[in-house]
């Protein structure tokens, strides 16, 4: 039953996240919202919804290992696994302007996460600060990109184009949005229930479950978006999707979760996994700066590094 709960939960998250994005983007297009804002906010928030709902439910269920592990594991998986796979499909181009601004924000958010994780707990004050920083970042980005047509603005517009066109109609879009929300909520509930029970049954820590099964499952929308972007030749979108998702995960998801329910950071995550996340972040930025692209060799190295990390986690069980 634990496995069935997890599989059912993952299916609900994948389907729900897809419906949420399609419904929100269709509504936005119907109201004439620009592709820049759709790509920057709705696509980014939509693909991160599974992580948000799952971490919230885990925190409320008294399982901080799953809540925090989900965020850390998702960020590691986004860089090493998802960007690596996208680069294997086709070399990923990097927009210099986007890297200089958004890459710096991602690194700053990651360093902030590491700092508060080492303190042992993430309270409501930190959560409010993270959410405030995310709002400031989004407002600044929209204002800057509206004033000039830059490569970064084109990348955000391409993110909106990746979402398939739906039949127009406010009612249809609202139904997609509602259906996606319900599927995501139910899927997260089943996933958290199954993960908690599986950890207890196998004698594994909830942190390891959160870093592996839960993190990989909630990252499926990012994986789908990045692979589609790579296959369509929009490597910059794949890269921007990863950077944006990691920023949302820390500032938005961790921030909102801590606001609702303060979190204790498991010692095992503070000892190893936050450093893997920081190392992967720095490596990604260095590789992206070298020639403004992430090639197939780098992609292969990223995927191998992720498999090695998974092996270390599971060997320690």
N, C-alpha and C positions, 0 to 999 in steps of 0.2 A: 504493500500500500504506500510506503514511503516513496518508492520509485515512481509509482503512478501519480502521486501528488506532485512530485517534482516535474515529471514530464508534462502533466496537464498544466501545471503552473507556467512552465516555460512556453508551452504552446499559446496559452492565454496572453502572456506578455508580448510574444512576437506578433500575434494577430492584433492584439489591442494597440500596441505601439504603432503598427502600420495604419490601422484605421484612424487613430488619433491624428497622425500626421496628415493623412489624406483629407480628413474632414476639416481640420484647421486650415490647411492650405487652400482648399476649395472655397471655404467661407471667406478667407482673406482675399483671394482672387476676385470673388464676387463683389466684395466691397471696395475693390480698386486699390488695395494695399500694394505697395511697390515690391518687386521681387527681392530687392535688397533687404527690406525688413522681414519679409517672409523667410528668406534663407537664414538670416542672422538670428531671428528669435524663434519662429514657429518650428522650423525644421530642427534647430538645435534643442529646443525644449522638448519637442515631440519625441525625438530619438532617445532622450534622457529620461523620459517618463517612467519606463520600467525600473530604472535604478532608484528614482525618487520614491515610487510607491513601495517598492520592496524594502528599501532602507527604513522608511517610515514604519511599515508594518513590523519589521524586525525589532526596531527600537521600542515600539509600543508593546511588543510581546516579551520584552526583557532579554533580548538577544543582541547585545551590542557587537559581538564578534561578527555576526552576519551583517549587521548594518554598516559597520566600518569596513569590514572585509570586502563587502560588495563594492564600495567606492574605490578602495585601494586596488583591488583586483581588476575592476573595470578599467581604471586608468592604465594599469600595467598592460592588460590585454589589448586596449585600444592602440597603444604604441607598438608593442612587440608583435602581437598576433595580427591585428586588423591592418595596421599600416604595412606590416611586413607582407601579408598576403596581397594587398593592393599593389605593392611595388613589384611583387613577383608576376602579377598579371600584366602590368605595364609600368615603366618608370614613372614615378610621381613627381610632377613639377611643383615647385614651391614659389609662391608669389613673395618677392622680397619685402614688400611693404607689409603684407599680412604677417610674415614671420617676425619682422622687427617689432610690431606692436602686439599682436596676439600671442606670439611665442614668449615675449617678455612677461605678459600677463599670466600665461600658463605657468611659467617658471616661478613667478612671484607667488601665485596661488599655491603651488606645490610646496615651496619653502615655508609658506605660512602654515600649511597643513602639517608639515613635519614638525614645526616649532610647537604647535598646540598639542600634537600627538605625544611629544616627549614629555609634556606636562602631565600626561595621564588622563586628562578629561577634556571634553569639549562642551562648555556650558552655553547657556542661552545668550550671554553677551558676545561670545565668539561667533555664535550662529548669526546673530543680528549683524555683526560686523562683516561676515562673509556675504550675506544677502545684500547688504548695502553696497559692498564693493562690486558685486555682480550688476546691480542696477546702474551704478555709476559707469561701469565699463560699457554696458549696452547703450546707454544714452550717449556717451562720448563717441562710440563707434558710429552710431546712426548719424549724429550731427556732423562728424568729420566726413563720412562717406557721401552724405547728401550734397556737400559743397563741391565735391569734385568726383569725376568718374575715374577712379583708380582701378588698378588690377585687383585690389582686395574687394572693392565693390562688385566687380564683375564676378569674382569667385562666389560671393554670397548670393548673387543673382542666379548663378549656375546651380547652387544648392537647391533653390526653389524649383528650377527646371527639372531636376532629377526626379521630383515627386510626380507620378503619373497624373495626367489630366483626368478629372472625373466629370460626369455629366453635371452641367450647371444646375443650380437650385439650392436655395437656402435650407429648405426642409431636408433634402437628401444629405447635404453636408452636415447638418445638425445631427441627423440620425447616425451618420458615420462617426462623428465626434462622440456622441453618447455611447454608442456601441463599443467604441474603442476604449472609453473610460471604464465602462463596466467590465470588459474583458481584462483590462490591465489590473483593476482592483481585485477581481476574482483570481486571476493568474498569480498575482503577488501573494495573495493569501495562501493559496495552495502551495506555492513554492516555499514560502517561509515555514509553513507547517511541516512539509516534507523534509526540508533541510534540517530543522530542529530534531525531528524524530530520527532521521538517518544518522546525524552526528551522535545522538545518544546510543543508537543501536550498534554502531561500528566503533564506538569509543573514540571518535575523532572530535577535535575541538570545533566549535561553531565557527571560529575564525577561519580555519582551513576550508570548511564548507563554503563560507562566504567568499573566500578568495578564489575558489575554483568553480564549482558547479553554479553557484548563484551569480558570480561575476560574469562568467562566460555567457550564461543564459540571458542576463539583462543587457548584455552588449550586442545581442543579435541585430537590433535595428541599425546600430553603427556599422556593423559588418556588412549588412545588405546594402546600405547607402554607399559605403566606400567602394565595395566591389562593383556596383553598378556604375559609379562615377569613373572608376579606373577603366572599365570595359568601354565606356563611351568616350574615353580620351580626356576626361576632365580630372586629371590627377590632382590639380590644385584643390578641387572640391573634396577629394578624398582626404588630403592633408588638412584642409580647413575644418572638415568634419571631425577629425580626431582632436585637433587643438581645441575647437569649440566645445566638444563633448567633455574633455578633461577639465576645462574651465568651469562648465556647468556642474560637473560632478562634485567638484570641491566647493566652489562658492555657493552654488544653488542647492544641490541635493544635501550635502553635508550641513550647509547653513540652515536650511529649512528643517531638516531632521533634528538638529541640535536645538533649534527654537522650540520645536514641539516637545522634544524629550531629550534632555542632556545625555551625552554619551560618555562612557568610559572606554578608553582605547586599550584593547587587550595587550598585555606585555609582549606577546609573540609578534604582533604586528608592529609594535614600536621598535622591537629589536631587529627585525629583518625587512619586513615588507615595505615599510615607508621608504627605506633606503633603496630598495629595488625600484620603487616608483620614481624616486628622485633621480637615480642613475639612468633609468630609461628615458626620463624627460630630458636630461642634459644630453644624452647620446643622440636622441632624436633631433634636437636643435642643432647640434654640431654637424650631424650628417646632412641635415637640410641646408645648412649654410654652405656646405662644400659643393659648389657647382649649382646650387639652387635646385637640387633634385635628390630624390631617394631612388637609387637604381635597384636592379634585380639582386645584385650581390648583397647590398645592404639589407634588402628585404629578406633574403634567405638567412642572413645572420640574425636578424630580428626574430624570425620564426624559431630558429634553433635556440636562441637565448630564452625564448618563452617556454619551449619544451623543457629546457634544462631547469628553469625556475619551477615548473610544475613537478618535475622529478624530485627536486629538493624538498618541496612542500610535502609531497606524498611519502617520500622516504622517511620523513621525520614523524609520521603518524605512528 
